[in-house]
């Protein structure tokens, strides 16, 4: 899998919209620790982790499909 394939997969991956809608105020990342909403941070971390997991599965399925197509 080359860089162009990875770029195309990332652009077509649906979870990116799900993540972007939850990061509307990037300045919130620079707040002092006492002012940070820990629940929102935990939710965002969970969403990012799940998106990475889903994207990894998406790439794996794409690679597997490509290998099967060659055989």
N, C-alpha and C positions, 0 to 999 in steps of 0.2 A: 504494500500500500504506500503510495507516494504522498507528498505533501498536498498535491492538488486534490486527491481523493479525500483526504482528511478534511480539507477546507470545504469541499462540497458536502460531506456528511455533516459537518458542524453547522453549515448554513441551513441545511434541511432539517436539523434536529429540533423537534417541537418544544422541548423543555426550556430552551433558552428564553422564550417569551415568558414562561412561568417564573423564571428567576428575575428577569429584568423588571417586571412589574412590581417586585418587592424591594428593589433598590432604587427608590425614588429620591432619597436624600443622602447622597454620599458624604456630606459634611457630618452626618451622624456618626460616621466611623471615627471622627476625630474628637468626639466628646470625651470629657474626663470619665474615668471608670465609674465613678459614683452616679453619673447621670445616664449611663447606658441602660437601656431596658434589656435585662438579661434574657427574658423570655423571647423577645423579638430576635435577639442575637442567636439564641438556640434554634429558633424556627428557621432563620436564614441559613445557619450552618447545616441543619438537617436537609433543607431544600437543595443546597449546593451539593452535599454528599450524595443525595439521591439522584440528582441530575448527572453527576459524574458516573455513578453506578449505571444508570440507564444508558448514558452515552457509551460507556465501555461495552455494555451488552449489544448496543446498536452497531458499534464498530466490529465487534466479534462476529455478529451475525452477517454483516456485510462481507467480512473477510472469508467466512466459511462459505457463503454463497459464491464468492468469486472463485474459491478453490474448487468447489463442486462444478462450477461452470467450465473450468479448464479441463477437468477429468472427463 
